[in-house]
Amino acid sequence: MTEAAQLESFDRHRRLLFTVVYQMLGSVADAEDVVQDAWLRWSAADRGGVADDRAYLVRIASRLALDRLRSARSRRETYVGPWLPEPLVTESAADPDPADVAELGEQVSLALLVVLETLSPVERAVFVLREVFGLPTGEVARVLGRSEAAVRQLAHRSREHVEARQPRFDADRQAHREVTEQFFAAIAGGDVDALIAVLAPGVVLISDGGGKVSAARRPIVGADKVARFLMGIGAKGLEIPGMQVRLTEVNGLPGVAAWVGGEPFVSISPVVDDGRIEQVLVVANPDKLAGLGVPPPETP
C-alpha cells in the first residue's frame, strides 16, 4: 500500500475511530490523542496480512483507548467535585453535514456517557464495541483478548447496567429542542417561574468545575433549587464582557453553550423527557471545553 493510499484509508475511518474512542473515554482531547497514536501504529504496521482496514484500525484504537481508560480511572478518584465527560458540539456552520451529526446522535449524549462511567473499563469497551457499534462478538473478543463466551457475558451485564441507569429522554428531537429553547429563553430573560415550569419536580443538576472554576460540589436536586442556581449562572454571565451564548447541538442533542472572547466558557445539556427537563449537566472546567470549538454564527 502506498503512503497516499495508507493515508486515504485512515482518513476514511477517522470519524469512526474518534467516535469509538470518545465513547470509551468521555474526553475529546484524549480521543484525539488516541486517534493520532492509532495513525502512528497504522503507518508503521506491516499490513500485508490486513484483510479489513476498518476492523484493524478499530482494534488498534480500542486497545489504546482501553489502556488510557484504565489509567484515567485512578486519576478521576482525586478529581475535585463531580466528574462529567467533555462536551462536544456536533453542529456548526463549518461542519453542517447531517450525516456526521447522525453518526454521533444520542449514542454520545452526555447523559449516556455519564452512565458509561459507572462501568468497569472492560465492560465499557464491550458495551461501546458490541452494543453501540454492533461489532461481532468474535471481533470484540479479539480486541480485548477475551473468549467469546466472556464477551457475551460482559455484553449482557453492561447492557442491563446501562438500561437500568440511563435517563429516559424524548425521542422527538423537535420536542426536545422546543423545551430547550424555553429553558434558554427563561434563563436569558431572568424569568425564574418560566424556568421552573420546564423543570421536572425532581430535576437533578450536576456541575463540573474540576476545582478550576466555581461549581456545585454536589448534585442539586429539585426544581426550585436548580432554577435558582441556573439564574445565578445567567446573572453572572450578563456581567462578563464579550459573552456569546448559543442554543446549539451538544453531543447530538439540543443544548446551550457559551464563549467569552471566542473562547469556550460553559456547556449546559438538559435531558428532556415527557416535555420536562429531568437532568441538567453543566461543564465549566476550562480544561474540558475544547470540544465546543468557536461560537457558531447567531441564528437570525
N, C-alpha and C positions, 0 to 999 in steps of 0.2 A: 504493500500500500504506500503510495507516495505521501509526502508530507501534506500536500494540499488536500488529498482525499482523507487523510487522517484527521485533519482539522475540520473538514466538512462534516465528517461522520460525528465528531464530538459535538460540534455546534448544533447539529440536528437534534441531539438528545440533551442539550444543556438545560433547557427549561424543565424537562422531566427530572433530571438529576437534582436540580435546585429544589424542586417541589418535594421530592422524596426526602432529601436531607433536611430541608426546613421543617417538615413534619416530624422528623425524628429528633431534631434538636430544639426547635422553637426559637431559633436565633438566625436572623438574616445574615449577620456578619460571619457567624460560624459556618452557615450553609455555603456562603460564597467562598470561604477558605477551603472547605472540603471539596467543592467543585473544582477549584484550582488545583488542589492536590490530586484529584482524580485525573485531571488533564495531564499532570506530570507523570503519573503512573501509566496512563494510556499512551503518551508519546514515547515512553521508554520501553514499553512492553513488546515482547515478541508475539505478534498477532497472527502468526502462521496457523495456529490451531483454533483461532476465534471464529466460531460459526455464526454468532449472533452478537453484533456490536452492542445493541441495546442491552441485552442481558448481561454482557460482560461489564459494561460501564456501570449499570445499576449495582452489580455485585461489588465492584471496587468502591463506589461511593457509599454504599450501605455499610460496608465493613469499616471504612474510615469514619463514618458518622457514629457507628456504634462505639468505637474506641473513644471518640471525643465525648460522647454522651456519658460514658462511664466516669470519666474524669470530671465532667461538668456537674454531675450529681453531687459529688463531695464538696465542690465549691459552693453550690447553692445552699448547703446546710448552714453556711455562715452569712448568707445574704441578709441585708437589713430590710425587715418588713416583708410583705407578701411578694413572691416572685411570679411575674407574668411573662408570657412569651413576647418576643419583639413583634410589634405590628408591622404589617406590610400593605402599602397602598396598592391595590390591584386595578385601579382605574386612573388613567391620566391622559392628558392631551397628547403626550408624546408616545403613548402605547395604548391606543384605543381598541385594539383588536379584541372583540368579544370572545373569541376562542381562547385567548390567554386567560381572561377572567374566568371563563367556564372551567378551564383546566384546574384552576385553584378552587374557586367556589366555596361551598360550605365545608369542604373537607379540610380547609386550613383556617376555619373560623377560630378566633381566639378562644372561644368557649370550648371547642373540641381540643385544642392544644393544651388548655389548662387541665382537662381530664386526662390527656395522654401523659401529663407529668406524674400522675399517680401510678402509672405502670412501671414495672422494672425495665431497665434498658432493653433486655432481650424481648420482653413482652411488647414493648412499644415498637421495636423493629418488626416483629411478626405482624402486629396489627397494621402498620403502615404498608408493609410489602404485600401482605396477603389480603387484608380486608379492604384497604383503600385502593391499591393499585392492581389487585387481582393476580399477582404473580402465582404461578403454580406452586403447590406445596413442595415439590421436589426442588425447584429453583430457590425457594426461601431456605430450605434445608441446606443447600449448597452454600448460600450466602453466609449462614450462621454457623455452619459446621455442626449441625444437629441432625438427628434422624427425622424422617418424615413423620413418624408417629409422635415424636416430641413436638414438632412444629404444629401438628393438628391439635394437640392438647393445649399448647400455648395460644393458638389462634382462638380456640373455644373459650379459654379463660379470659383472654384480653377482650374479646368481643362482649362477653357477659359483663365484664367490669365497666367497659365504656357505655354500654346500653343502659346500665343501672345508674350512671352518674351524669351522662351527657344532658345538658339542659334542653328542654323542648324549644323549638323556635317555629315561627310562622314560615311555612313552605312558600307562601305567596310573597314573592320579593317586593311587589308593589305595596302590599300592606305593610311590610317591614319598613320600606322607605317612607311611607306616609307617617308612620309613628315616629320614626327617627327625625323627620322634618319637624313634627310638632315638638319633639324633645329639644331640638336645636333652637327653634324659634322661642320656646319658653325660657331657655337659659339666656339667649341673646337679649330677650326683652325684659328679663328680670321678673317674670311672672311665675311666682312660686306655686300658685294654685293651679295654673295650666300645666306646670311640670308634674305636680303630684297626680294630676288627672291621668297622665300617661304612664305612671309608675304603678306596678302591681303592689298591693299592700305589703307583701313580704320581700320586696326587691332587695337584692344584695349588691353592694358596690365594693369592688376590690381595687385598690390603687397601689401602683408600684413606682416608688421614687428611688429605690435602691440606696437610700441614705444620702443621695446626691441632691435631692430637692425635697421640699415639703410634701408629705403624703400621709394618708392614714396608715398607721402601723397594723391595724386590724380591720377586717371587713366591717362595713357599715350596713346595718340591716334596718329596713322599714322605710316606707315612702317619705315620711316627713324628714327623717334624719338624712336620707340620701339627697332629697331635694335641697336641703339647706347646705349640704356640703358642695353640691354642684353649683348652687347660686354663689357660693363663696369663690369657687374657681372662676366663674363667669365675671364676677365683680373685679377680681384681681387682674383678669385678662384685659379688661377695659382700661386699666391703668398702665398697661405696658405699651410703649410706643412701637409702632411697626408690626403690631399683632395682625395676622391674617388667619381667619377661621373659615374652614370649608366643610360642607357636607360632601363626603366623598366615599369611595368604595374602599373599605379597610378589611383585608382578609376575606374578600369575596362577598361582603355584606355591607349595607349602608352603615356609615359611621361618621364621626366628626374628628377632624384633625386641625391642628393649629401650628403656625410657623411664626417666628419673630425674626424680622430682618432676613427672611428667606431660609432661616434655619429651623429644623423641626423642634417643636416645643412640647406638644402633648397629643396623645391619641385617646379618643373615647369611643368604645364599642358597646352599644346597647344590644342585649339579646331580647328579642321580641317574641312573645307567644300570646296568641289569642287577643291581639290588639293592645297588650300592655307590656311594659319593659320589666322583665324578670331579673335581669342582671346587668350591671354596668361595669365594664373593665376599663380602667384608666391607667395608661402607661405614660409616666412623666420622666422616668430616668433618662437623661440625655444620652447615655451610652447605648440605649436600646431603640433609638428613633431614626436610625439611618434609613430604614425601610420606608419612611414617609416621603423621602426624596424632596423635591421642591414643590411649593404650592401650585396646584393647578389653577388655570385662569378662572376668575369668578364667573359663574353662570349668569347670563343676563336675566 
